[in-house]
């Protein structure tokens, strides 16, 4: 590889070789190393300034990784989401519509570790954007197709747990942006919606 390829960056901070490795579906070892490198890069970001100009494209890239059939890639991507959302904060507002539907797909996952990592990402998003997070989660009850088909009992339970877990964070609840009485009313109305 040439020096230019090794030093070129995508999304403002990720070496192009890392992105190329993650897209190489035939090489699981290279992909496993690359996802760990991506996690380290996000962990080491001092702030979100480098990623903000290309946040939409990076979100699209992470969404594809989250849908990856390789468990390690998918789980590590959830961990990357959690760290990234904490660093981006309210600057994530323009991409919430891209982020939440992908996270919602992991609600009801049969692996406990995936559900926990997902809950953590949703809670981190709630800390910065409580209204948008609650609205997106409650929308999931009305749109069961975001949960890979009919709304299952586990999907509903995880969505409800995500809302309650976010609310119980004593540093961020009660949020001035979320009316608790209205939220309880919406939760009650949404719970039986969509079958399951």
C-alpha positions as CSV (number, residue, x, y, z in Angstrom):
1,X,0.0,0.0,0.0
2,X,1.1,3.5,-0.7
3,X,1.7,6.0,2.1
4,X,-1.2,8.1,0.8
5,X,-3.6,5.2,1.2
6,X,-2.3,4.6,4.8
7,X,-2.7,8.2,5.8
8,X,-6.0,9.1,4.1
9,X,-8.8,9.4,6.6
10,X,-12.5,8.9,6.3
11,X,-15.1,10.6,8.5
12,X,-12.5,13.1,9.6
13,X,-10.5,10.7,11.9
14,X,-10.6,7.1,10.7
15,X,-7.8,5.7,8.5
16,X,-9.1,4.6,5.2
17,X,-7.4,1.2,5.6
18,X,-9.6,0.6,8.7
19,X,-12.8,1.4,6.8
20,X,-11.6,-0.8,3.9
21,X,-10.9,-3.7,6.3
22,X,-14.4,-3.4,7.9
23,X,-16.0,-3.6,4.5
24,X,-14.0,-6.7,3.5
25,X,-16.7,-9.3,4.4
26,X,-14.4,-12.2,3.4
27,X,-11.7,-11.6,6.0
28,X,-13.1,-12.0,9.5
29,X,-9.7,-11.6,11.2
30,X,-9.0,-8.3,9.5
31,X,-12.5,-7.1,10.3
32,X,-12.1,-8.0,14.0
33,X,-8.9,-6.1,14.3
34,X,-10.4,-3.1,12.4
35,X,-13.5,-2.9,14.6
36,X,-11.2,-2.8,17.7
37,X,-9.1,-0.1,16.1
38,X,-12.3,1.9,15.3
39,X,-13.4,1.5,18.9
40,X,-10.0,2.8,20.1
41,X,-10.2,5.7,17.7
42,X,-13.6,6.8,19.0
43,X,-12.5,6.2,22.6
44,X,-9.5,8.5,22.0
45,X,-11.4,11.3,20.4
46,X,-10.8,14.3,22.7
47,X,-14.2,15.7,21.5
48,X,-16.5,15.4,18.5
49,X,-15.1,18.3,16.4
50,X,-13.3,15.9,14.0
51,X,-16.4,13.8,13.3
52,X,-19.1,16.5,13.2
53,X,-18.6,17.6,9.6
54,X,-19.2,14.0,8.4
55,X,-21.4,12.8,11.2
56,X,-24.2,11.8,8.8
57,X,-21.9,9.6,6.8
58,X,-20.3,8.1,9.9
59,X,-23.7,7.3,11.3
60,X,-24.6,5.5,8.0
61,X,-21.4,3.5,8.2
62,X,-22.0,2.5,11.9
63,X,-25.6,1.6,11.0
64,X,-24.3,-0.9,8.5
65,X,-21.9,-2.3,11.0
66,X,-24.6,-2.7,13.6
67,X,-26.6,-4.8,11.1
68,X,-23.6,-7.0,10.5
69,X,-24.2,-10.7,11.0
70,X,-20.9,-11.1,12.8
71,X,-21.7,-10.8,16.5
72,X,-18.4,-9.2,17.5
73,X,-18.8,-6.5,14.8
74,X,-22.3,-5.8,15.9
75,X,-21.6,-5.7,19.7
76,X,-18.5,-3.6,19.3
77,X,-20.5,-1.2,17.1
78,X,-23.0,-0.7,20.0
79,X,-20.1,0.1,22.3
80,X,-18.8,2.6,19.7
81,X,-22.3,4.1,19.5
82,X,-22.4,4.6,23.3
83,X,-19.0,6.4,23.4
84,X,-19.7,8.4,20.3
85,X,-23.1,9.6,21.5
86,X,-21.5,10.7,24.8
87,X,-18.9,12.8,22.9
88,X,-21.3,14.2,20.3
89,X,-24.0,15.2,22.8
90,X,-26.7,17.5,21.4
91,X,-24.9,17.7,18.1
92,X,-26.5,14.3,17.4
93,X,-29.9,16.0,16.9
94,X,-29.7,16.1,13.1
95,X,-29.0,12.4,12.9
96,X,-31.3,11.0,15.6
97,X,-33.7,9.9,12.8
98,X,-30.8,7.8,11.4
99,X,-29.6,6.5,14.7
100,X,-32.7,5.4,16.7
101,X,-34.3,3.1,14.1
102,X,-31.1,1.1,13.9
103,X,-30.8,0.9,17.7
104,X,-34.4,0.0,17.9
105,X,-33.7,-3.1,15.8
106,X,-31.6,-4.4,18.6
107,X,-34.4,-4.2,21.1
108,X,-35.6,-7.7,21.9
109,X,-32.3,-9.3,20.8
110,X,-31.9,-12.8,22.2
111,X,-28.4,-12.0,23.5
112,X,-28.4,-10.3,26.9
113,X,-25.1,-8.6,26.3
114,X,-26.5,-7.0,23.1
115,X,-29.6,-5.8,24.9
116,X,-27.5,-4.3,27.7
117,X,-25.1,-2.5,25.3
118,X,-28.1,-1.2,23.3
119,X,-29.8,0.1,26.5
120,X,-26.6,1.9,27.4
121,X,-26.5,3.6,24.0
122,X,-30.1,4.6,24.2
123,X,-29.6,6.0,27.8
124,X,-26.6,8.0,26.5
125,X,-28.7,9.5,23.7
126,X,-31.4,10.3,26.2
127,X,-28.9,12.2,28.4
128,X,-28.3,14.6,25.5
129,X,-31.6,14.6,23.7
130,X,-34.4,13.3,26.0
131,X,-37.4,14.4,24.0
132,X,-36.1,13.1,20.7
133,X,-35.1,9.7,22.3
134,X,-38.4,9.2,24.0
135,X,-40.4,10.1,20.9
136,X,-38.3,7.7,18.8
137,X,-38.7,4.9,21.2
138,X,-42.5,5.3,21.6
139,X,-42.8,5.5,17.8
140,X,-41.3,2.0,17.8
141,X,-44.5,0.7,19.3
142,X,-46.6,2.1,16.5
143,X,-44.1,0.9,13.8
144,X,-43.3,-2.7,14.6
145,X,-41.5,-3.2,11.3
146,X,-38.5,-1.4,12.9
147,X,-38.2,-4.4,15.2
148,X,-37.9,-6.9,12.3
149,X,-41.6,-7.7,12.0
150,X,-44.4,-7.9,14.4
151,X,-43.8,-6.2,17.8
152,X,-42.8,-9.0,20.1
153,X,-43.3,-9.0,23.8
154,X,-39.5,-8.8,24.3
155,X,-39.3,-5.8,21.9
156,X,-42.0,-4.0,23.9
157,X,-40.5,-4.9,27.2
158,X,-37.0,-3.6,26.1
159,X,-38.4,-0.4,24.7
160,X,-40.3,0.2,27.9
161,X,-37.2,-0.7,29.9
162,X,-35.1,1.7,27.8
163,X,-37.5,4.6,28.6
164,X,-37.7,3.7,32.3
165,X,-33.9,3.2,32.6
166,X,-33.3,6.6,31.0
167,X,-35.8,8.2,33.3
168,X,-34.2,6.8,36.4
169,X,-30.9,8.4,35.8
170,X,-30.9,10.8,38.7
171,X,-28.6,13.3,36.9
172,X,-30.9,13.6,33.9
173,X,-34.4,13.1,35.2
174,X,-36.6,14.8,35.5
175,X,-35.8,16.5,32.3
176,X,-37.3,19.9,31.7
177,X,-38.0,18.7,28.1
178,X,-40.0,15.7,29.1
179,X,-43.4,16.0,30.9
180,X,-43.6,13.0,33.3
181,X,-47.4,12.9,33.3
182,X,-47.6,13.0,29.5
183,X,-44.9,10.4,29.3
184,X,-46.8,8.0,31.6
185,X,-49.9,8.6,29.5
186,X,-48.1,7.9,26.3
187,X,-46.5,4.7,27.7
188,X,-49.9,3.5,28.8
189,X,-51.4,4.1,25.4
190,X,-48.4,2.6,23.5
191,X,-48.0,-0.6,25.5
192,X,-51.0,-2.5,23.9
193,X,-50.4,-1.0,20.4
194,X,-49.1,-3.0,17.5
195,X,-50.0,-6.5,18.8
196,X,-47.7,-8.8,20.7
